[in-house]
């Protein structure tokens, strides 16, 4: 182990950085201070637990509503914050007043004890090795993990703020455009009051019981929006130029169909006798420089093996197909298929993405993007029958019944290359 410098000044002179010029780095000092910190950090985590009891309604509605009224009073009359330290001191002294909480005023032992001006002080230092000491150590461990998680999340945002990507300029513009929000006729008291009470309402057990269902409904749409946002932020200069400038779509993207089903071609009178090309067709209209192509993943359910592409029958559609009907646009080997029309390339900074919401079909899809059909790939449903989901169901699964086939859509953007 290298020898630690005797003075912080030595590190400062060797292009190092220190936050103070106090004690030098020492294993002995670090160990002693850590042991002291574990023993004395109990009040911090005690306060954290009390806040969780209030916000999470752990001690009943009366307790949380009472503190909600106190919070509302502080928001309406913020000058009360000036005497908050005095109120805290008064509360501590009243709680520790040398009276007795466990005896009646007329009890024989009341005389003499009430005259005593002293009372045993509460234990603020947890003895090493006690249950309180280990509880503090556990809280410190969890706090370190939470801080590390927040740091890792923040690190992913740094490239977009340091001009390392083309998105920095747009983020700068959006930040400047949001500055007038500070001039809205809304007082800080109203903001804090509404935000605090909204948090208490959201954390109520009634809303917490409803929240999983709501999250399950909006999660697929949010995944689509989040993936598209990340893909937009990762685009390079040539992709931004092909798109006609950087823009962020905070909505479900409008998926463009690259193929027309054979049945629709016959209705429209379009001649479909020409041979299907060996690559994606040239997107239309020609003036657009960035479009989206699609592939469809197909699977069949078989008792004993479940959902697999290998369960598809001979002469049936392949595991991956281009057309929505499963055969009109030809087959591909998989997602690694990268042959597009001349003059077009896949956006290199992104990969194939699942259509989590099933935007290509009216019935929608399940949370994984699958659309379930019968043995003939007809009658689409967003969910499979119960006998396919619950293997212990009394009803036997019908291999020719509804929901025994499924498919989902994969999408990826392409851009025009200046040839």
C-alpha positions as CSV (number, residue, x, y, z in Angstrom):
1,X,0.0,0.0,0.0
2,X,1.5,3.4,-0.9
3,X,2.4,5.7,1.9
4,X,-0.2,8.5,2.4
5,X,1.2,12.1,2.2
6,X,1.8,13.8,5.5
7,X,0.1,17.0,4.5
8,X,-2.7,17.8,2.1
9,X,-0.4,20.5,0.6
10,X,1.7,17.8,-0.9
11,X,-1.3,16.4,-2.9
12,X,-2.2,19.9,-3.9
13,X,1.2,20.5,-5.3
14,X,1.1,17.2,-7.3
15,X,-2.1,18.3,-9.2
16,X,-4.4,16.5,-6.8
17,X,-7.6,17.9,-5.2
18,X,-8.7,18.0,-1.6
19,X,-11.8,19.5,-0.1
20,X,-9.9,20.7,3.1
21,X,-6.5,21.0,4.6
22,X,-7.2,19.2,7.9
23,X,-6.0,15.8,9.0
24,X,-4.0,13.8,6.4
25,X,-5.3,10.6,5.0
26,X,-4.9,7.8,7.6
27,X,-6.4,4.4,8.0
28,X,-6.5,4.8,11.8
29,X,-8.4,8.2,11.6
30,X,-10.8,6.8,8.9
31,X,-11.6,3.8,11.1
32,X,-12.1,5.9,14.2
33,X,-14.3,8.5,12.5
34,X,-16.4,5.8,10.8
35,X,-17.0,4.0,14.1
36,X,-18.0,7.4,15.7
37,X,-20.2,8.2,12.7
38,X,-22.1,4.9,12.9
39,X,-22.7,5.4,16.6
40,X,-23.9,9.0,16.3
41,X,-25.9,8.9,13.0
42,X,-29.0,7.5,14.6
43,X,-30.9,10.8,14.8
44,X,-30.5,11.4,11.1
45,X,-32.1,8.1,10.2
46,X,-34.6,8.4,13.0
47,X,-35.8,11.6,11.3
48,X,-35.9,9.8,7.9
49,X,-38.1,7.1,9.4
50,X,-40.5,9.6,10.9
51,X,-40.8,11.4,7.5
52,X,-41.5,8.0,5.8
53,X,-44.2,7.3,8.4
54,X,-45.9,10.6,7.6
55,X,-45.6,10.4,3.8
56,X,-46.5,6.7,3.5
57,X,-49.4,6.9,5.9
58,X,-47.9,4.2,8.1
59,X,-49.4,5.5,11.4
60,X,-52.9,6.1,10.2
61,X,-54.8,8.9,8.5
62,X,-55.1,11.0,11.6
63,X,-51.3,11.3,12.0
64,X,-50.6,12.1,8.4
65,X,-53.5,14.6,8.1
66,X,-52.4,16.4,11.2
67,X,-48.9,16.8,9.8
68,X,-50.4,17.8,6.4
69,X,-52.3,20.6,8.2
70,X,-49.1,21.7,9.8
71,X,-47.4,21.7,6.4
72,X,-50.3,23.7,4.9
73,X,-50.1,26.2,7.7
74,X,-46.3,26.7,7.1
75,X,-47.0,27.2,3.3
76,X,-49.7,29.7,3.9
77,X,-47.7,31.6,6.6
78,X,-44.1,31.1,5.6
79,X,-42.9,33.6,8.3
80,X,-43.5,30.8,10.8
81,X,-40.3,29.2,9.4
82,X,-38.4,32.0,11.2
83,X,-39.4,30.7,14.6
84,X,-39.2,27.0,13.6
85,X,-35.9,26.5,15.5
86,X,-37.5,27.9,18.6
87,X,-40.5,25.6,18.2
88,X,-38.2,22.6,17.8
89,X,-36.3,23.5,21.0
90,X,-39.5,24.0,22.9
91,X,-40.8,20.7,21.7
92,X,-37.6,18.9,22.7
93,X,-37.6,20.4,26.2
94,X,-41.3,19.7,26.8
95,X,-40.9,16.1,25.7
96,X,-38.0,15.7,28.1
97,X,-39.6,17.6,31.0
98,X,-38.8,15.9,34.3
99,X,-42.4,14.8,34.9
100,X,-43.5,11.2,34.7
101,X,-45.5,9.8,31.9
102,X,-46.3,6.4,33.5
103,X,-47.8,7.3,36.9
104,X,-50.9,9.1,38.2
105,X,-50.7,12.4,39.9
106,X,-52.1,10.9,43.2
107,X,-49.8,7.9,43.4
108,X,-47.6,7.6,46.5
109,X,-44.4,7.7,44.4
110,X,-45.4,11.0,42.8
111,X,-44.1,13.0,45.8
112,X,-40.4,13.6,45.7
113,X,-39.9,12.5,42.2
114,X,-41.8,15.5,40.7
115,X,-39.6,17.8,42.7
116,X,-36.4,16.4,41.1
117,X,-35.2,18.8,38.4
118,X,-33.2,16.1,36.6
119,X,-34.2,13.3,34.3
120,X,-32.1,10.6,32.6
121,X,-31.0,12.0,29.3
122,X,-32.0,10.0,26.2
123,X,-29.3,7.8,24.7
124,X,-28.0,9.5,21.6
125,X,-24.9,7.3,21.1
126,X,-25.6,3.7,20.1
127,X,-23.2,1.3,21.8
128,X,-21.0,-0.5,19.4
129,X,-22.4,-4.0,18.6
130,X,-25.9,-3.2,19.8
131,X,-29.0,-3.6,17.6
132,X,-29.2,0.2,17.2
133,X,-25.6,0.3,16.0
134,X,-26.3,-2.4,13.4
135,X,-29.4,-0.6,12.3
136,X,-27.4,2.6,11.8
137,X,-24.8,0.6,9.8
138,X,-27.6,-0.9,7.6
139,X,-29.0,2.6,7.0
140,X,-25.6,3.9,6.0
141,X,-25.1,0.9,3.6
142,X,-28.5,1.6,1.9
143,X,-27.7,5.4,1.7
144,X,-24.4,4.7,0.0
145,X,-26.2,2.5,-2.5
146,X,-28.9,5.1,-3.2
147,X,-26.3,7.9,-3.7
148,X,-24.4,5.6,-6.1
149,X,-27.6,4.9,-8.1
150,X,-28.4,8.6,-8.4
151,X,-24.8,9.3,-9.5
152,X,-25.0,6.6,-12.2
153,X,-28.2,8.1,-13.4
154,X,-26.8,11.6,-13.6
155,X,-23.7,10.4,-15.4
156,X,-25.8,9.3,-18.4
157,X,-27.1,12.9,-18.7
158,X,-23.7,14.6,-18.7
159,X,-22.8,14.0,-22.4
160,X,-26.0,15.9,-23.4
161,X,-24.9,19.0,-21.4
162,X,-21.2,19.2,-22.4
163,X,-21.7,19.6,-26.2
164,X,-20.7,16.0,-26.8
165,X,-23.9,15.3,-28.9
166,X,-25.9,17.4,-31.3
167,X,-28.7,17.4,-28.8
168,X,-27.0,19.9,-26.5
169,X,-28.0,22.9,-28.7
170,X,-31.6,21.9,-28.6
171,X,-31.5,21.3,-24.9
172,X,-30.1,24.8,-24.5
173,X,-32.9,26.3,-26.6
174,X,-35.5,24.4,-24.6
175,X,-34.0,25.5,-21.3
176,X,-34.0,29.2,-22.4
177,X,-37.6,28.8,-23.6
178,X,-38.7,27.6,-20.2
179,X,-37.2,30.5,-18.3
180,X,-40.5,32.6,-18.6
181,X,-42.2,30.0,-16.3
182,X,-40.6,31.9,-13.4
183,X,-42.7,34.9,-14.3
184,X,-46.1,33.1,-14.1
185,X,-48.5,34.6,-11.5
186,X,-48.0,31.6,-9.2
187,X,-46.5,32.2,-5.8
188,X,-43.9,29.8,-4.3
189,X,-46.4,29.1,-1.4
190,X,-48.9,27.8,-3.9
191,X,-46.3,25.6,-5.6
192,X,-45.0,24.1,-2.4
193,X,-48.6,23.7,-1.0
194,X,-49.9,21.9,-4.1
195,X,-46.8,19.8,-4.5
196,X,-46.7,18.6,-0.9
197,X,-50.4,17.8,-0.7
198,X,-50.3,16.1,-4.0
199,X,-47.4,13.9,-2.8
200,X,-49.5,12.9,0.3
201,X,-52.5,12.0,-1.9
202,X,-50.4,9.9,-4.3
203,X,-48.8,8.0,-1.5
204,X,-52.2,7.1,0.1
205,X,-52.8,3.4,0.2
206,X,-55.9,3.8,-1.9
207,X,-54.0,5.3,-4.8
208,X,-51.1,2.9,-4.2
209,X,-53.5,0.0,-4.9
210,X,-54.6,1.7,-8.1
211,X,-51.1,2.6,-9.2
212,X,-49.9,-0.8,-10.4
213,X,-52.8,-1.0,-12.8
214,X,-52.2,2.5,-14.1
215,X,-48.5,1.9,-14.5
216,X,-49.2,-1.3,-16.4
217,X,-51.4,0.6,-18.8
218,X,-49.0,3.4,-19.5
219,X,-45.7,1.6,-19.3
220,X,-45.7,0.3,-22.9
221,X,-46.4,3.8,-24.3
222,X,-43.8,5.4,-22.0
223,X,-41.2,2.8,-23.2
224,X,-41.9,3.8,-26.8
225,X,-41.5,7.5,-26.0
226,X,-38.4,6.9,-23.9
227,X,-36.6,4.7,-26.5
228,X,-37.4,7.2,-29.2
229,X,-36.1,10.1,-27.0
230,X,-32.9,8.3,-26.3
231,X,-32.5,7.4,-30.0
232,X,-33.0,11.0,-31.0
233,X,-30.4,12.2,-28.5
234,X,-27.8,9.6,-29.7
235,X,-28.1,10.6,-33.4
236,X,-25.0,11.9,-35.0
237,X,-24.7,15.0,-37.2
238,X,-25.4,13.1,-40.5
239,X,-28.5,11.7,-39.0
240,X,-29.7,15.1,-37.8
241,X,-29.1,16.6,-41.2
242,X,-31.0,13.8,-42.9
243,X,-33.9,14.4,-40.6
244,X,-33.9,18.1,-41.3
245,X,-32.8,19.2,-37.9
246,X,-33.0,17.9,-34.4
247,X,-36.4,17.7,-32.8
248,X,-37.7,15.7,-29.8
249,X,-41.0,13.9,-30.1
250,X,-42.7,13.7,-26.7
251,X,-45.5,11.7,-28.2
252,X,-46.2,8.3,-29.6
253,X,-44.4,8.4,-33.0
254,X,-46.5,8.0,-36.1
255,X,-45.3,4.7,-37.5
256,X,-45.1,4.8,-41.3
257,X,-46.1,1.6,-43.1
258,X,-43.4,0.5,-45.6
259,X,-45.6,-2.3,-47.1
260,X,-49.1,-2.6,-48.5
261,X,-50.8,-5.9,-47.9
262,X,-51.7,-8.0,-51.0
263,X,-55.4,-7.8,-50.3
264,X,-55.3,-4.0,-50.2
265,X,-53.3,-3.9,-53.4
266,X,-56.0,-6.0,-55.2
267,X,-58.7,-3.6,-53.9
268,X,-56.8,-0.6,-55.1
269,X,-56.0,-2.2,-58.4
270,X,-52.3,-2.0,-57.8
271,X,-50.4,-4.5,-59.9
272,X,-48.6,-6.9,-57.5
273,X,-47.3,-9.4,-60.1
274,X,-43.9,-7.9,-60.0
275,X,-41.3,-9.9,-58.1
276,X,-40.6,-8.8,-54.5
277,X,-37.2,-7.2,-54.4
278,X,-34.5,-8.7,-52.2
279,X,-34.3,-5.6,-50.0
280,X,-36.7,-3.1,-48.4
281,X,-38.6,-1.1,-51.0
282,X,-37.6,2.5,-51.7
283,X,-39.6,4.6,-49.2
284,X,-42.1,7.1,-50.5
285,X,-42.4,10.0,-50.8
286,X,-39.0,10.6,-52.3
287,X,-38.4,14.0,-50.6
288,X,-38.3,12.5,-47.1
289,X,-34.8,11.7,-45.9
290,X,-35.5,9.6,-42.8
291,X,-38.2,6.9,-42.6
292,X,-39.0,3.8,-40.7
293,X,-39.0,0.2,-41.8
294,X,-40.6,-2.8,-40.0
295,X,-40.2,-6.5,-39.4
296,X,-42.7,-8.9,-37.8
297,X,-41.7,-11.7,-35.4
298,X,-44.0,-14.8,-35.6
299,X,-44.4,-17.6,-33.0
300,X,-46.7,-20.5,-32.4
301,X,-47.8,-22.2,-29.2
302,X,-47.4,-25.9,-28.7
303,X,-48.1,-27.9,-25.6
304,X,-45.0,-28.8,-23.8
305,X,-42.7,-26.3,-25.4
306,X,-44.7,-23.1,-25.2
307,X,-44.1,-20.2,-27.5
308,X,-41.3,-20.7,-30.1
309,X,-40.6,-19.8,-33.7
310,X,-39.5,-23.4,-34.3
311,X,-43.1,-24.5,-33.7
312,X,-44.2,-22.8,-36.9
313,X,-45.4,-25.4,-39.4
314,X,-43.9,-26.3,-42.7
315,X,-45.1,-23.9,-45.5
316,X,-46.2,-21.4,-42.9
317,X,-44.8,-18.0,-42.4
318,X,-41.2,-17.8,-41.2
319,X,-40.0,-16.6,-37.9
320,X,-39.5,-13.0,-39.3
321,X,-41.4,-11.5,-42.2
322,X,-41.7,-8.1,-43.7
323,X,-45.3,-7.8,-44.6
324,X,-48.1,-7.4,-42.0
325,X,-50.0,-10.3,-43.6
326,X,-47.0,-12.6,-43.2
327,X,-46.2,-13.3,-46.8
328,X,-46.7,-10.4,-49.2
329,X,-43.3,-8.8,-48.7
330,X,-41.1,-11.9,-48.4
331,X,-39.1,-13.4,-45.5
332,X,-35.9,-12.5,-43.7
333,X,-33.5,-14.5,-41.6
334,X,-33.8,-12.2,-38.5
335,X,-33.1,-8.9,-37.1
336,X,-29.5,-9.0,-38.3
337,X,-30.8,-8.6,-41.8
338,X,-29.4,-5.3,-43.0
339,X,-30.1,-5.1,-46.7
340,X,-31.9,-1.9,-47.6
341,X,-32.6,-0.1,-50.9
342,X,-29.7,1.7,-52.6
343,X,-29.1,5.1,-51.3
344,X,-30.5,4.3,-47.8
345,X,-28.8,3.1,-44.6
346,X,-29.9,2.1,-41.2
347,X,-29.4,4.8,-38.5
348,X,-26.1,3.4,-37.0
349,X,-26.7,4.8,-33.4
350,X,-29.9,2.8,-32.8
351,X,-31.1,-0.8,-33.1
352,X,-34.3,-2.6,-33.8
353,X,-37.0,-1.5,-31.4
354,X,-40.2,-3.4,-30.3
355,X,-43.5,-1.7,-31.0
356,X,-44.6,-2.0,-27.3
357,X,-48.1,-0.6,-27.9
358,X,-49.1,-2.5,-31.0
359,X,-49.7,0.7,-32.9
360,X,-49.9,-1.2,-36.2
361,X,-53.2,-2.9,-35.3
362,X,-56.5,-1.7,-33.9
363,X,-56.8,-4.1,-31.0
364,X,-53.4,-3.2,-29.6
365,X,-51.0,-5.6,-27.9
366,X,-49.9,-6.9,-24.6
367,X,-47.1,-5.3,-22.5
368,X,-44.4,-7.1,-24.6
369,X,-45.9,-6.0,-28.0
370,X,-47.4,-9.4,-28.9
371,X,-50.7,-9.7,-30.8
372,X,-52.4,-13.1,-30.5
373,X,-54.4,-14.8,-33.3
374,X,-56.0,-18.1,-34.0
375,X,-54.6,-21.1,-35.9
376,X,-55.1,-19.3,-39.2
377,X,-53.5,-16.1,-38.0
378,X,-56.9,-14.3,-37.8
379,X,-59.1,-12.7,-35.2
380,X,-56.3,-10.7,-33.4
381,X,-56.5,-10.2,-29.6
382,X,-54.2,-8.3,-27.3
383,X,-54.1,-11.1,-24.8
384,X,-53.9,-14.9,-25.0
385,X,-56.6,-17.2,-23.6
386,X,-56.4,-18.0,-19.9
387,X,-55.6,-21.7,-20.5
388,X,-52.4,-20.6,-22.2
389,X,-51.4,-18.2,-19.4
390,X,-52.4,-20.4,-16.4
391,X,-51.1,-23.9,-16.9
392,X,-53.0,-25.1,-13.9
393,X,-56.3,-24.1,-15.4
394,X,-59.0,-26.7,-15.5
395,X,-59.7,-26.0,-19.2
396,X,-57.4,-27.8,-21.6
397,X,-55.6,-25.7,-24.2
398,X,-56.8,-26.2,-27.8
399,X,-53.9,-26.3,-30.2
400,X,-56.3,-25.1,-33.0
401,X,-58.2,-22.6,-30.9
402,X,-57.8,-18.8,-30.4
403,X,-54.5,-17.3,-29.3
404,X,-52.2,-20.1,-30.4
405,X,-50.2,-17.9,-32.7
406,X,-48.8,-14.5,-32.1
407,X,-46.7,-11.8,-33.8
408,X,-45.1,-8.5,-32.9
409,X,-43.6,-5.6,-34.8
410,X,-40.0,-4.5,-34.8
411,X,-39.1,-1.1,-36.1
412,X,-36.0,0.8,-37.1
413,X,-35.3,4.0,-38.9
414,X,-33.3,4.5,-42.1
415,X,-31.9,7.6,-43.7
416,X,-31.1,8.7,-47.2
417,X,-27.4,8.9,-48.1
418,X,-26.0,11.5,-50.5
419,X,-24.6,9.2,-53.2
